[in-house]
Structures are given as C-alpha cells and as structure tokens.
Amino acid sequence: MLAWVALLWGLEIADVATGHRLDGFGIEPRRASELADIVPSAFTHFGFAHLASNTLPLLVLGFIAALRGIGRFLAVAFAIIVIDGLGVWALAPAHSNTAGASGLIFGLFAYLVVRGFVDGRVLDLVVGLLVGAYYGTSILWGVLPVHSGVSWQGHLFGLVGGVASAYLFRDRPAEVRPRESPHPV
C-alpha cells in the first residue's frame, strides 16, 4: 500500500509539473473514448488536497484488504475500479470530469464490511464491524449528493463494486466428495 500511495503522490507531482495534463485521465461521462480512462482515473487526483484526503483511508483499508493476499487484493481493487468507473461513466452529470481514489476507498470499505458475512469467518466479521464503526458515518454521507464538486456517483458505485467483490472473490468451500461405501452393492 505504501508503494501504491507513493505512486499516487508521484503522479500528482507529475500532474502539477506538467500543468495538470493528467487531469484529462478523469472520466467524462457517456463518451465512448472515455472508457479507456476508467482505470487511470482512479490514480489521478485534482490537486494535493484531494490526494491528501484519500491517502490515509486508502492506506488503512487497502492494508487490511491486502492481508488476505496480494493477488486477491489486486483482483478486488481492479473489480472495484472497473465497476465504479462504469457507474460514473454511465450516470455522472454531463460535462463533468471524475477522478481520484475515493471510489476505490468506498469499495474497499464495502468489501471489508461485507466479506465477513459472505465468507462466514469470525475474524472477518469482527474486522468488518470495526471498519464499519470507524468509517461508516463518513462513508454514508459520501454517497449523498450534498457537496458540489464531489462525485457521489463515484462513491456509490465504489460501494457497489466493493459488495460485488466480496461475492466475486469469496472463499469457496472445498469440494466435498461423497464417501464411497466399503461394501460394493
């Protein structure tokens, strides 16, 4: 997660150094050419304040989610980013530009909260409840359209992506084979 966040900060430094050219990698809705920006949009931010507000929650939630394995974490993160980006692309207001890691953050929150219920692991249930108790209020306010210039669509579809990821990447029980009778019939 430290490397991921370092990458985000490096990209924002490059963005500022180039006159904010990377801001063009945000998602402008309902333009077919913008579908290519779905993944890059999660790595670009509109200034250091925007990035700073995403840094700590991304570090914490990403670290917790990655404890179950880097491969699973990367798959979960990719799924959240794609589902979030498609939702923004389809429903964000016309002539807007959406970028940032907050959709991923909202998705990781939902993934961690729902994962314990889906997998039925007690530790994951406890982690999900703790994450929900700590971040829940701010997350719930983030999906309401109350702040101008903040993509509630990105937050909402991040949550959707997180819930979907909890189901897509759930632990599947080992296949149980019927026991053969020691006496053939």
C-alpha positions in Angstrom: 0.0 0.0 0.0 2.9 2.3 0.6 4.1 1.8 -3.0 0.5 2.4 -4.3 0.2 5.6 -2.3 3.7 6.7 -3.4 2.7 6.1 -7.0 -0.4 8.3 -6.5 1.8 11.1 -5.0 4.3 10.7 -7.8 1.6 11.0 -10.4 0.2 14.2 -8.7 3.7 15.7 -8.6 4.0 14.9 -12.4 0.5 16.4 -12.9 1.4 19.7 -11.3 4.8 19.8 -13.1 3.0 19.3 -16.5 0.3 21.9 -15.9 -2.3 19.4 -14.8 -2.2 17.4 -18.0 -3.0 14.2 -16.1 -6.4 15.6 -15.1 -7.5 14.6 -18.6 -7.5 11.0 -17.5 -10.6 11.6 -15.4 -13.9 10.1 -16.6 -16.1 12.3 -18.8 -19.4 10.6 -18.9 -21.1 8.8 -21.8 -18.3 9.4 -24.3 -17.0 6.1 -25.7 -13.4 7.3 -25.8 -13.6 7.9 -22.1 -14.0 4.2 -21.3 -10.2 3.9 -21.7 -9.8 6.3 -18.7 -11.7 4.2 -16.2 -8.6 2.6 -14.7 -6.3 5.7 -14.9 -8.9 7.9 -13.3 -8.5 6.0 -10.0 -4.8 7.0 -10.0 -5.2 10.7 -10.8 -6.4 13.5 -8.5 -7.3 17.1 -8.8 -4.6 18.6 -6.5 -2.7 17.7 -3.4 -5.6 18.4 -1.1 -7.8 15.9 -3.0 -5.0 13.3 -2.8 -4.2 14.0 0.9 -7.8 13.4 1.8 -7.7 10.0 0.1 -4.2 8.9 1.4 -4.9 7.7 4.9 -8.1 5.8 4.3 -6.6 4.2 1.2 -3.5 3.1 3.3 -5.6 1.7 6.1 -8.4 0.0 4.1 -6.0 -1.2 1.4 -3.6 -2.7 4.0 -6.5 -4.5 5.8 -7.9 -5.8 2.5 -4.4 -6.9 1.3 -3.8 -9.1 4.4 -5.7 -11.9 2.7 -3.2 -11.9 -0.2 -1.8 -9.5 -2.7 -3.3 -11.4 -5.7 -6.8 -11.3 -4.2 -6.3 -7.6 -3.2 -5.3 -6.6 -6.7 -8.3 -8.5 -8.2 -10.6 -6.9 -5.7 -9.2 -3.4 -6.4 -9.4 -3.9 -10.2 -13.0 -5.0 -10.0 -13.9 -2.1 -7.7 -12.2 0.4 -10.0 -13.9 -1.0 -13.1 -17.4 -1.2 -11.6 -17.0 2.2 -10.1 -15.7 3.7 -13.3 -18.5 2.2 -15.4 -21.1 3.6 -13.0 -19.5 7.1 -13.1 -19.3 6.9 -16.9 -23.0 6.0 -17.2 -24.5 8.3 -14.5 -22.2 11.3 -13.7 -23.5 14.7 -14.9 -22.8 15.7 -18.4 -19.6 17.9 -18.9 -18.1 16.6 -15.6 -14.7 15.1 -15.0 -14.3 12.5 -12.3 -11.0 11.2 -10.9 -9.5 10.0 -7.7 -9.1 7.0 -5.4 -12.3 7.7 -3.4 -14.3 5.2 -5.4 -11.7 2.6 -4.5 -11.8 3.6 -0.9 -15.6 3.3 -0.7 -15.3 0.0 -2.5 -12.7 -1.3 0.0 -14.9 -0.2 2.8 -17.8 -2.2 1.5 -15.7 -5.2 0.6 -14.3 -5.4 4.2 -17.7 -4.9 5.8 -19.5 -7.5 3.6 -16.6 -10.0 3.3 -17.1 -11.4 6.8 -20.8 -12.1 6.2 -20.1 -13.7 2.8 -17.2 -15.9 3.9 -18.6 -16.6 7.4 -15.2 -16.1 9.0 -15.4 -14.7 12.6 -12.3 -12.6 12.3 -13.5 -11.0 9.0 -16.9 -10.3 10.7 -15.1 -8.5 13.5 -12.8 -6.6 11.1 -15.9 -5.6 9.1 -17.7 -4.4 12.1 -14.7 -2.4 13.3 -14.2 -0.8 9.9 -18.0 -0.1 9.7 -18.0 1.5 13.1 -14.9 3.7 12.3 -15.7 4.8 8.8 -19.4 4.1 8.4 -20.8 7.6 9.1 -18.4 9.4 6.8 -18.9 6.8 4.1 -22.7 7.1 4.3 -22.6 10.9 4.0 -20.3 10.5 1.0 -22.9 8.8 -1.1 -25.4 11.6 -0.7 -25.4 14.4 -3.3 -24.8 17.1 -0.7 -21.4 18.6 -1.8 -20.9 20.4 -5.1 -17.9 19.1 -7.0 -17.9 15.7 -5.2 -18.9 12.7 -7.2 -21.5 10.9 -5.1 -21.8 8.6 -8.1 -18.2 7.6 -7.7 -18.7 6.9 -4.1 -22.0 5.0 -4.6 -20.6 2.8 -7.4 -17.4 2.2 -5.3 -19.7 0.7 -2.6 -21.4 -1.4 -5.3 -18.1 -2.6 -6.6 -17.0 -3.5 -3.0 -20.1 -5.5 -2.3 -19.8 -7.2 -5.7 -16.1 -8.0 -5.0 -17.0 -9.6 -1.6 -19.2 -12.0 -3.5 -16.9 -12.5 -6.6 -13.8 -13.2 -4.6 -15.4 -15.1 -1.7 -13.8 -18.2 -0.2 -15.4 -21.2 -1.8 -15.6 -24.3 0.3 -13.5 -27.3 -0.9 -15.4 -29.7 -3.0 -16.8 -32.5 -0.8 -16.9 -35.9 -2.5 -19.4 -38.5 -1.3 -17.8 -41.1 0.7 -17.7 -44.5 -1.0 -19.2 -47.4 0.8 -16.6 -50.0 1.8 -19.1 -52.7 0.7 -19.9 -52.6 -3.0 -23.5 -53.1 -3.8 
